[in-house]
Amino acid sequence: MDTVVSQEYERILINTVRHLPPNRVEQLVDFARFLEAQILTEELRQEESVAEIEADNARWDTLLATDEAQDLLEKLADEALAEHRAGKTKPMTFNDQGRIVPG
């Protein structure tokens, strides 16, 4: 994208953010991260053929369809809910690049 056009969009975004309530800024950041993830997904799809992606999805479907996998997923979900209800969880924090910050 042309630098002048990019700078103009940046200016518009900054001005928009300055006038939004905090909860709307959070939503805007979430949406921007969603768009970034879409770009990554598109790039990954370009690296893999449709047949490779379908084969990989089929392997996951087969694995997750087993009783053992379903039992394990249910156990993990129960553990996560118990930790959350006990107050042992905390919100995720992200850095400026949208990556999760260890903590």
C-alpha positions as a Markdown table, in Angstrom:
| # | Residue | x | y | z |
|---|---|---|---|---|
| 1 | Met | 0.0 | 0.0 | 0.0 |
| 2 | Asp | 1.2 | 3.5 | -0.8 |
| 3 | Thr | 2.8 | 5.2 | 2.2 |
| 4 | Val | 0.7 | 8.3 | 1.9 |
| 5 | Val | -2.5 | 6.3 | 1.8 |
| 6 | Ser | -1.3 | 4.2 | 4.7 |
| 7 | Gln | -0.5 | 7.3 | 6.7 |
| 8 | Glu | -3.9 | 8.7 | 6.0 |
| 9 | Tyr | -5.6 | 5.5 | 7.2 |
| 10 | Glu | -3.5 | 5.5 | 10.3 |
| 11 | Arg | -4.5 | 9.1 | 11.0 |
| 12 | Ile | -8.2 | 8.3 | 10.5 |
| 13 | Leu | -7.9 | 5.2 | 12.8 |
| 14 | Ile | -6.1 | 7.2 | 15.5 |
| 15 | Asn | -8.7 | 9.9 | 15.4 |
| 16 | Thr | -11.5 | 7.4 | 15.5 |
| 17 | Val | -10.0 | 5.5 | 18.5 |
| 18 | Arg | -9.6 | 8.8 | 20.4 |
| 19 | His | -13.4 | 9.3 | 20.3 |
| 20 | Leu | -14.5 | 5.8 | 21.2 |
| 21 | Pro | -15.4 | 4.6 | 24.7 |
| 22 | Pro | -12.9 | 2.0 | 26.1 |
| 23 | Asn | -15.1 | -1.0 | 25.5 |
| 24 | Arg | -15.4 | -0.1 | 21.8 |
| 25 | Val | -11.6 | 0.4 | 21.5 |
| 26 | Glu | -11.2 | -3.2 | 22.8 |
| 27 | Gln | -13.6 | -4.4 | 20.2 |
| 28 | Leu | -11.7 | -2.5 | 17.5 |
| 29 | Val | -8.4 | -4.1 | 18.6 |
| 30 | Asp | -10.1 | -7.5 | 18.7 |
| 31 | Phe | -11.4 | -7.0 | 15.1 |
| 32 | Ala | -7.9 | -5.8 | 13.9 |
| 33 | Arg | -6.4 | -9.0 | 15.4 |
| 34 | Phe | -9.2 | -11.0 | 13.7 |
| 35 | Leu | -8.2 | -9.4 | 10.3 |
| 36 | Glu | -4.5 | -10.2 | 11.0 |
| 37 | Ala | -5.4 | -13.8 | 11.7 |
| 38 | Gln | -7.3 | -14.0 | 8.4 |
| 39 | Ile | -4.2 | -12.8 | 6.5 |
| 40 | Leu | -2.1 | -15.5 | 8.3 |
| 41 | Thr | -4.7 | -18.1 | 7.4 |
| 42 | Glu | -4.7 | -17.0 | 3.8 |
| 43 | Glu | -0.9 | -17.2 | 3.7 |
| 44 | Leu | -1.0 | -20.7 | 5.2 |
| 45 | Arg | -3.5 | -21.8 | 2.7 |
| 46 | Gln | -1.3 | -20.6 | -0.1 |
| 47 | Glu | 1.5 | -22.8 | 1.3 |
| 48 | Glu | -0.6 | -25.9 | 1.5 |
| 49 | Ser | -2.7 | -27.5 | -1.2 |
| 50 | Val | -6.4 | -28.0 | -0.7 |
| 51 | Ala | -5.8 | -31.7 | -0.7 |
| 52 | Glu | -3.2 | -31.4 | 2.1 |
| 53 | Ile | -5.6 | -29.3 | 4.2 |
| 54 | Glu | -8.5 | -31.7 | 3.6 |
| 55 | Ala | -6.3 | -34.7 | 4.5 |
| 56 | Asp | -5.1 | -32.9 | 7.7 |
| 57 | Asn | -8.7 | -32.0 | 8.6 |
| 58 | Ala | -9.8 | -35.6 | 8.1 |
| 59 | Arg | -7.0 | -36.9 | 10.4 |
| 60 | Trp | -8.2 | -34.5 | 13.1 |
| 61 | Asp | -11.8 | -35.5 | 12.6 |
| 62 | Thr | -10.9 | -39.1 | 12.9 |
| 63 | Leu | -8.8 | -38.5 | 16.0 |
| 64 | Leu | -11.5 | -36.3 | 17.7 |
| 65 | Ala | -14.3 | -38.7 | 16.9 |
| 66 | Thr | -12.9 | -41.4 | 19.3 |
| 67 | Asp | -14.5 | -42.0 | 22.7 |
| 68 | Glu | -11.0 | -41.6 | 24.3 |
| 69 | Ala | -10.6 | -38.1 | 22.7 |
| 70 | Gln | -14.1 | -37.0 | 23.7 |
| 71 | Asp | -13.5 | -38.2 | 27.3 |
| 72 | Leu | -10.2 | -36.3 | 27.4 |
| 73 | Leu | -11.8 | -33.1 | 26.0 |
| 74 | Glu | -14.6 | -33.3 | 28.5 |
| 75 | Lys | -12.1 | -33.8 | 31.3 |
| 76 | Leu | -10.1 | -30.8 | 30.2 |
| 77 | Ala | -13.2 | -28.6 | 29.9 |
| 78 | Asp | -14.3 | -29.6 | 33.4 |
| 79 | Glu | -10.8 | -28.8 | 34.8 |
| 80 | Ala | -10.8 | -25.4 | 33.0 |
| 81 | Leu | -14.3 | -24.5 | 34.4 |
| 82 | Ala | -13.3 | -25.6 | 37.9 |
| 83 | Glu | -10.2 | -23.4 | 37.8 |
| 84 | His | -12.2 | -20.5 | 36.5 |
| 85 | Arg | -14.9 | -20.9 | 39.1 |
| 86 | Ala | -12.2 | -21.1 | 41.8 |
| 87 | Gly | -10.7 | -17.8 | 40.6 |
| 88 | Lys | -7.5 | -19.3 | 39.4 |
| 89 | Thr | -7.8 | -17.8 | 35.9 |
| 90 | Lys | -7.0 | -14.4 | 34.6 |
| 91 | Pro | -7.6 | -12.5 | 31.4 |
| 92 | Met | -5.2 | -12.9 | 28.6 |
| 93 | Thr | -2.8 | -10.0 | 27.9 |
| 94 | Phe | -1.4 | -9.2 | 24.5 |
| 95 | Asn | 1.6 | -7.2 | 23.4 |
| 96 | Asp | 1.6 | -4.5 | 20.6 |
| 97 | Gln | 2.0 | -7.2 | 18.0 |
| 98 | Gly | -1.1 | -9.0 | 19.2 |
| 99 | Arg | 0.8 | -11.9 | 20.8 |
| 100 | Ile | -0.1 | -13.4 | 24.2 |
| 101 | Val | 2.1 | -12.0 | 26.9 |
| 102 | Pro | 3.3 | -14.7 | 29.4 |
| 103 | Gly | 2.3 | -14.0 | 32.9 |
